[in-house]
């Protein structure tokens, strides 16, 4: 069966930019919460718990969104597979933007007491639901249109969203912290990055409204072959791919969120580095993350998806064991090395995923299948590490963090070894193979 006709290079770049701007806005919104949780939420929303307890509570609040992600993947995956990729992605963007702006105007615990952290958690859940539906739709916009031999390259554009969103979030916090006193930043300045999200959402919305549906989905819709219940179908026909996909990606999430959230907090609270120093190093790390993602995703078109993701796991195991001894040297340079190398290894593994996960699933439920696998990896690898790392150190010491991260790398390596290489996948043949599986 011939594969769906694909867009020209110019059309592909337009679609790729739509994926890039959308995921950048979504993940900017998502990660300013993480930066704020590391820097100010302890005092603003959990003052009664003290510095250590407040930081632990703030990081736990950050992790709540990861628990909500699979529900967002199921919800928006259903509509993405039933109604269309474009409309669903517009909805995720509006939901994320609304929740983010609301956090920016949320009164602190000093104003409304215990209601403040409750509302913060509810808004964080909304953010998690929105981003749970974002990633799969964004990579499908590029992957379902791209030529098979260039799918990794075009899928890298939405993959850059987390890196650029992280750099942008830290940049806005750095700018506000440098232009006002620490007291003003703690009470008012941290709100500016959340409110600035409104401008970015308007830009992202304009771009997304200008794109078209992927042809492979449009063909299914025109022939009335859409899945009646995408979640039921993916669970019945391709459950192994969901769990292997999630397991293979959990190491990337663990490294990224240890670096992007927990180390940012650790640098300020335990190493006593200044906020501008920590944020500046964080921006450099995020940009390195973006560069490595681009190189890895492009290389996956030549060498395959598995070799690069396996390489990341192999590098992650020894690095996890030396991370804390390096960071605990305590100097800004040592902190920068620890953060940047952690994000670089995560980037090697993350680059190919934008092509790899969608290549596993049938078009009828590809949005749901890829999204659920990605979100489950977020729960396992994203929600737990920052919170657990903060809790492990007082009991078992800093090296416990390294052993914990190394275990994630081993888990992902085992899942990758059990997965098939997908670089040569013809998306229509993926459909045919899934349909050929026995029913019942």
C-alpha positions as CSV (number, residue, x, y, z in Angstrom):
1,X,0.0,0.0,0.0
2,X,1.5,3.4,-0.9
3,X,2.0,5.8,1.9
4,X,0.0,9.0,2.1
5,X,1.3,11.8,-0.2
6,X,3.3,14.3,1.8
7,X,3.7,18.1,1.7
8,X,6.4,20.0,-0.1
9,X,9.5,21.3,1.8
10,X,8.0,24.8,2.1
11,X,4.7,23.4,3.4
12,X,6.5,21.1,5.8
13,X,8.4,24.0,7.2
14,X,5.2,25.9,7.9
15,X,3.7,22.8,9.6
16,X,6.9,22.3,11.6
17,X,6.9,25.9,12.7
18,X,3.3,25.5,13.9
19,X,4.3,22.5,16.0
20,X,7.4,24.4,17.3
21,X,5.5,27.6,18.4
22,X,2.7,25.7,19.9
23,X,4.8,23.3,22.0
24,X,7.1,26.2,23.0
25,X,4.1,28.2,24.4
26,X,2.6,25.1,26.1
27,X,5.8,24.1,27.7
28,X,6.8,27.7,28.7
29,X,3.5,27.8,30.6
30,X,4.2,24.4,32.1
31,X,7.8,25.1,33.2
32,X,7.3,28.6,34.6
33,X,5.4,26.7,37.3
34,X,8.4,24.5,37.9
35,X,10.8,27.4,38.1
36,X,8.4,29.3,40.4
37,X,8.0,26.1,42.5
38,X,11.8,25.9,42.9
39,X,12.2,29.6,43.7
40,X,9.1,31.2,45.4
41,X,6.1,28.9,45.9
42,X,7.5,27.7,49.2
43,X,7.1,31.1,50.8
44,X,4.0,32.3,48.9
45,X,1.8,29.2,49.2
46,X,3.3,27.0,51.9
47,X,4.8,29.4,54.5
48,X,3.6,27.4,57.5
49,X,5.7,24.4,56.5
50,X,9.0,26.2,56.8
51,X,11.7,26.4,54.1
52,X,12.4,22.6,53.7
53,X,8.8,21.5,54.1
54,X,7.6,24.3,51.9
55,X,10.0,23.4,49.1
56,X,9.0,19.7,49.3
57,X,5.3,20.7,49.1
58,X,6.0,23.1,46.2
59,X,7.8,20.3,44.3
60,X,5.0,17.9,45.0
61,X,2.6,20.5,43.6
62,X,4.7,20.6,40.4
63,X,4.4,16.8,40.2
64,X,0.6,16.9,40.3
65,X,0.5,17.9,36.7
66,X,2.3,14.7,35.6
67,X,-0.4,12.6,37.3
68,X,-3.0,14.6,35.4
69,X,-1.2,14.2,32.1
70,X,-2.5,10.7,31.2
71,X,-6.1,12.0,31.7
72,X,-5.3,14.8,29.3
73,X,-3.9,12.3,26.8
74,X,-7.0,10.2,27.0
75,X,-9.4,13.2,26.8
76,X,-7.7,15.1,24.0
77,X,-6.5,11.9,22.3
78,X,-10.1,10.9,21.9
79,X,-11.0,14.2,20.3
80,X,-7.8,14.3,18.3
81,X,-8.5,10.8,16.8
82,X,-12.3,11.5,16.4
83,X,-12.5,15.2,15.4
84,X,-9.1,16.2,14.2
85,X,-5.6,17.2,15.3
86,X,-6.0,20.9,14.6
87,X,-9.1,21.7,16.6
88,X,-7.8,19.6,19.5
89,X,-4.5,21.5,19.6
90,X,-6.3,24.8,19.6
91,X,-8.2,23.6,22.7
92,X,-5.1,22.5,24.6
93,X,-3.5,25.9,23.9
94,X,-6.4,27.8,25.2
95,X,-6.8,25.6,28.3
96,X,-3.1,25.9,29.2
97,X,-3.1,29.7,28.6
98,X,-6.1,30.3,30.8
99,X,-4.8,28.3,33.7
100,X,-1.4,29.9,33.5
101,X,-2.8,33.5,33.5
102,X,-5.0,32.5,36.5
103,X,-2.0,31.4,38.5
104,X,-0.4,34.8,37.8
105,X,-3.3,36.5,39.6
106,X,-3.8,33.9,42.3
107,X,-3.7,35.4,45.8
108,X,-1.0,34.0,48.1
109,X,-1.6,32.2,51.4
110,X,-1.0,35.5,53.3
111,X,-4.1,36.8,51.6
112,X,-6.6,33.9,51.4
113,X,-5.0,31.3,53.7
114,X,-5.4,27.6,53.0
115,X,-7.5,28.2,49.9
116,X,-4.4,29.5,48.0
117,X,-2.6,26.2,47.8
118,X,-5.8,24.4,47.0
119,X,-6.5,26.7,44.0
120,X,-2.8,26.4,43.0
121,X,-3.2,22.6,42.8
122,X,-6.4,22.8,40.8
123,X,-4.9,25.1,38.3
124,X,-1.8,22.9,38.1
125,X,-4.1,19.9,37.3
126,X,-5.6,21.9,34.5
127,X,-2.1,22.6,33.1
128,X,-1.3,18.9,33.3
129,X,-4.5,17.9,31.4
130,X,-3.7,20.5,28.7
131,X,-0.1,19.5,28.2
132,X,-1.1,15.8,28.2
133,X,-3.1,16.5,25.0
134,X,-0.4,18.7,23.5
135,X,2.6,16.7,22.7
136,X,1.1,13.9,20.6
137,X,-0.9,16.2,18.5
138,X,2.1,18.5,17.8
139,X,4.4,15.7,16.7
140,X,1.6,14.2,14.6
141,X,1.2,17.4,12.7
142,X,4.7,17.0,11.4
143,X,5.2,13.2,11.4
144,X,2.0,12.4,9.5
145,X,3.0,14.8,6.8
146,X,6.7,14.2,6.6
147,X,8.5,12.0,4.0
148,X,9.5,8.7,5.8
149,X,13.2,9.3,5.3
150,X,13.0,12.8,6.9
151,X,10.4,12.1,9.6
152,X,13.0,12.4,12.4
153,X,14.2,15.7,11.2
154,X,10.7,17.3,10.9
155,X,9.5,15.8,14.2
156,X,12.4,17.6,16.0
157,X,10.6,20.9,15.7
158,X,7.8,20.2,18.2
159,X,10.4,18.3,20.2
160,X,12.3,21.6,20.7
161,X,9.3,23.1,22.6
162,X,10.2,21.8,26.0
163,X,13.8,23.1,25.7
164,X,12.9,26.5,24.3
165,X,9.9,26.8,26.7
166,X,12.3,26.1,29.6
167,X,14.9,28.6,28.4
168,X,12.1,31.2,27.9
169,X,10.6,30.6,31.4
170,X,14.0,30.9,33.1
171,X,14.8,34.0,31.0
172,X,11.7,35.8,32.1
173,X,12.3,34.9,35.7
174,X,15.9,36.1,35.4
175,X,14.8,39.4,33.8
176,X,12.3,40.1,36.6
177,X,14.7,39.0,39.4
178,X,17.5,41.3,38.0
179,X,15.2,44.4,37.7
180,X,13.6,44.4,41.1
181,X,14.6,43.7,44.7
182,X,14.4,40.2,46.1
183,X,11.4,41.2,48.2
184,X,9.5,42.6,45.3
185,X,10.3,39.6,43.2
186,X,9.0,37.3,45.9
187,X,5.7,39.1,46.3
188,X,5.0,40.5,42.8
189,X,7.8,39.8,40.2
190,X,7.2,36.1,39.9
191,X,3.7,36.7,38.6
192,X,5.0,38.5,35.5
193,X,6.1,35.4,33.6
194,X,2.6,33.9,34.1
195,X,0.8,36.9,32.9
196,X,3.1,37.3,29.9
197,X,1.8,33.9,28.7
198,X,-1.3,35.7,27.3
199,X,0.8,37.3,24.6
200,X,2.5,34.0,23.7
201,X,-0.9,32.2,23.6
202,X,-2.3,34.7,21.1
203,X,0.7,34.2,18.8
204,X,0.5,30.4,19.1
205,X,-3.3,30.5,18.4
206,X,-2.8,32.6,15.3
207,X,-0.3,30.1,13.9
208,X,-2.3,27.0,14.7
209,X,-5.5,28.3,13.1
210,X,-3.6,28.6,9.8
211,X,-2.6,24.9,9.5
212,X,-4.4,22.0,7.8
213,X,-5.2,18.5,9.0
214,X,-2.6,15.8,8.3
215,X,-3.6,13.9,5.1
216,X,-3.5,10.5,6.7
217,X,-6.1,11.5,9.3
218,X,-8.2,13.4,6.7
219,X,-8.3,10.2,4.6
220,X,-9.6,8.2,7.5
221,X,-12.2,10.8,8.2
222,X,-13.4,11.0,4.6
223,X,-13.9,7.2,4.4
224,X,-15.5,7.1,7.9
225,X,-12.9,4.8,9.3
226,X,-12.4,6.8,12.5
227,X,-12.0,4.9,15.8
228,X,-15.2,4.8,17.8
229,X,-13.3,4.5,21.0
230,X,-9.6,5.2,20.5
231,X,-8.5,4.3,24.0
232,X,-10.3,1.0,23.9
233,X,-8.8,0.2,20.6
234,X,-5.2,1.0,21.5
235,X,-5.5,-0.9,24.8
236,X,-6.9,-3.9,23.0
237,X,-4.6,-3.9,19.9
238,X,-1.3,-2.4,21.0
239,X,-1.0,-2.4,24.8
240,X,2.6,-3.6,24.7
241,X,3.7,-0.6,22.5
242,X,2.1,1.7,25.0
243,X,4.0,0.3,28.0
244,X,7.3,-0.2,26.2
245,X,7.1,3.3,24.8
246,X,6.4,4.8,28.3
247,X,9.2,2.8,29.9
248,X,11.7,3.6,27.2
249,X,11.1,7.4,27.7
250,X,11.0,7.4,31.6
251,X,14.8,7.9,31.8
252,X,14.6,11.0,29.7
253,X,11.9,12.5,31.9
254,X,13.8,11.6,35.0
255,X,17.0,13.3,33.9
256,X,15.3,16.3,32.5
257,X,13.1,17.1,35.5
258,X,15.9,16.4,37.9
259,X,18.0,19.0,36.1
260,X,15.3,21.5,35.1
261,X,13.4,21.5,38.4
262,X,15.2,19.8,41.3
263,X,18.7,21.0,40.6
264,X,17.4,24.5,40.2
265,X,16.0,24.3,43.7
266,X,19.0,22.5,45.1
267,X,21.4,25.1,43.7
268,X,19.6,27.9,45.5
269,X,18.6,26.3,48.8
270,X,21.5,23.8,49.4
271,X,24.4,25.3,47.4
272,X,23.4,28.9,48.3
273,X,24.0,30.1,44.7
274,X,22.1,33.3,43.8
275,X,18.9,33.1,41.8
276,X,20.5,35.0,38.8
277,X,23.4,32.5,38.8
278,X,21.1,29.5,38.9
279,X,18.8,30.8,36.3
280,X,21.6,31.9,33.9
281,X,23.1,28.4,34.1
282,X,19.6,26.9,33.6
283,X,19.2,28.9,30.4
284,X,22.5,27.7,29.0
285,X,21.5,24.1,29.9
286,X,18.1,24.5,28.2
287,X,19.8,25.8,25.0
288,X,22.3,22.9,25.1
289,X,19.3,20.6,25.5
290,X,17.7,22.1,22.4
291,X,20.9,21.7,20.3
292,X,21.4,18.1,21.3
293,X,17.7,17.3,20.5
294,X,18.1,18.7,17.0
295,X,21.3,16.8,16.4
296,X,19.9,13.5,17.8
297,X,16.6,13.7,16.0
298,X,18.3,14.4,12.7
299,X,20.8,11.6,13.2
300,X,17.9,9.2,13.9
301,X,16.9,9.4,10.2
302,X,20.3,7.9,9.3
303,X,21.2,5.6,12.2
304,X,17.7,4.7,13.5
305,X,15.7,5.7,16.6
306,X,16.9,2.9,18.9
307,X,20.7,3.3,18.7
308,X,20.5,6.9,19.9
309,X,18.0,6.3,22.7
310,X,20.1,3.3,23.8
311,X,23.2,5.5,23.8
312,X,21.5,7.9,26.1
313,X,20.7,5.2,28.6
314,X,24.2,3.8,28.5
315,X,25.6,7.3,29.2
316,X,23.1,8.0,31.9
317,X,24.0,5.1,34.2
318,X,27.6,6.2,35.0
319,X,26.7,9.9,34.8
320,X,23.9,9.4,37.4
321,X,26.5,8.1,39.9
322,X,28.9,11.0,39.6
323,X,26.3,13.8,39.3
324,X,25.9,14.7,42.9
325,X,29.6,14.5,43.8
326,X,30.3,17.0,41.0
327,X,27.4,19.3,41.9
328,X,28.3,19.2,45.6
329,X,31.7,20.8,44.8
330,X,29.5,23.8,45.3
331,X,31.0,26.2,42.7
332,X,28.9,27.7,39.9
333,X,31.1,25.9,37.4
334,X,30.5,22.5,39.0
335,X,26.8,23.2,39.1
336,X,26.8,24.2,35.5
337,X,28.6,21.0,34.5
338,X,26.2,18.9,36.4
339,X,23.1,20.6,35.0
340,X,24.3,20.9,31.4
341,X,25.6,17.3,31.0
342,X,22.4,16.0,32.6
343,X,20.2,17.9,30.1
344,X,22.5,16.9,27.2
345,X,22.2,13.2,27.9
346,X,18.4,13.7,28.2
347,X,18.5,15.5,24.8
348,X,20.2,12.5,23.1
349,X,17.3,10.3,24.2
350,X,14.5,12.8,23.6
351,X,15.4,13.8,20.1
352,X,14.2,10.6,18.2
353,X,11.1,10.2,20.3
354,X,8.9,12.6,18.3
355,X,9.2,10.2,15.4
356,X,9.5,7.0,17.3
357,X,6.4,6.9,19.4
358,X,3.9,7.9,16.6
359,X,5.5,5.3,14.3
360,X,4.4,2.6,16.7
361,X,0.6,3.2,16.4
362,X,-2.3,3.0,13.9
363,X,-3.6,6.3,12.5
364,X,-7.0,5.5,14.0
365,X,-5.7,5.8,17.5
366,X,-2.2,7.3,17.0
367,X,-3.0,10.5,18.9
368,X,-4.2,8.5,21.9
369,X,-1.5,5.8,21.8
370,X,1.4,8.1,21.5
371,X,0.0,10.6,24.0
372,X,-0.8,8.0,26.6
373,X,2.7,6.4,26.3
374,X,4.3,9.9,26.6
375,X,2.2,10.9,29.6
376,X,2.8,7.6,31.4
377,X,6.5,8.2,31.0
378,X,5.9,11.7,32.5
379,X,4.2,10.2,35.6
380,X,7.0,7.6,36.1
381,X,9.9,9.8,35.2
382,X,8.7,13.3,35.6
383,X,6.5,13.5,38.7
384,X,8.5,11.4,41.1
385,X,12.2,12.4,40.7
386,X,12.2,16.0,41.9
387,X,9.9,15.1,44.9
388,X,11.7,11.9,45.7
389,X,15.2,13.4,45.4
390,X,14.3,16.1,47.9
391,X,13.0,13.4,50.3
392,X,15.9,11.0,49.8
393,X,18.8,13.2,50.7
394,X,18.0,13.8,54.4
395,X,17.6,10.0,55.0
396,X,20.1,8.4,52.6
397,X,22.4,11.1,51.5
398,X,23.1,12.7,48.1
399,X,24.3,9.5,46.4
400,X,20.8,8.1,46.7
401,X,19.8,10.5,44.0
402,X,22.4,9.0,41.7
403,X,21.3,5.4,42.3
404,X,17.7,6.4,41.8
405,X,18.4,8.0,38.4
406,X,20.6,5.1,37.3
407,X,17.7,2.7,38.0
408,X,15.6,4.8,35.6
409,X,18.3,4.4,32.9
410,X,18.3,0.6,33.4
411,X,14.5,0.5,33.1
412,X,14.5,2.5,29.9
413,X,17.3,0.4,28.4
414,X,15.4,-2.9,29.0
415,X,12.3,-1.4,27.4
416,X,14.3,-0.2,24.4
417,X,15.9,-3.6,23.9
418,X,12.4,-5.1,23.7
419,X,11.2,-2.6,21.2
420,X,11.5,-2.8,17.4
421,X,13.3,-0.2,15.3
422,X,10.8,2.1,13.7
423,X,12.9,4.3,11.4
424,X,11.8,2.5,8.2
425,X,8.1,2.4,9.3
426,X,5.5,3.2,6.6
427,X,2.7,4.7,8.5
428,X,0.1,3.0,6.3
429,X,1.7,-0.4,6.8
430,X,1.7,0.2,10.5
431,X,-2.1,0.6,10.1
432,X,-2.3,-2.6,8.1
433,X,-0.3,-4.6,10.6
434,X,-2.4,-3.4,13.5
435,X,-5.6,-4.2,11.6
436,X,-4.3,-7.7,10.8
437,X,-4.0,-8.6,14.5
438,X,-6.6,-11.0,15.7
439,X,-9.6,-9.4,17.4
440,X,-10.8,-10.7,20.7
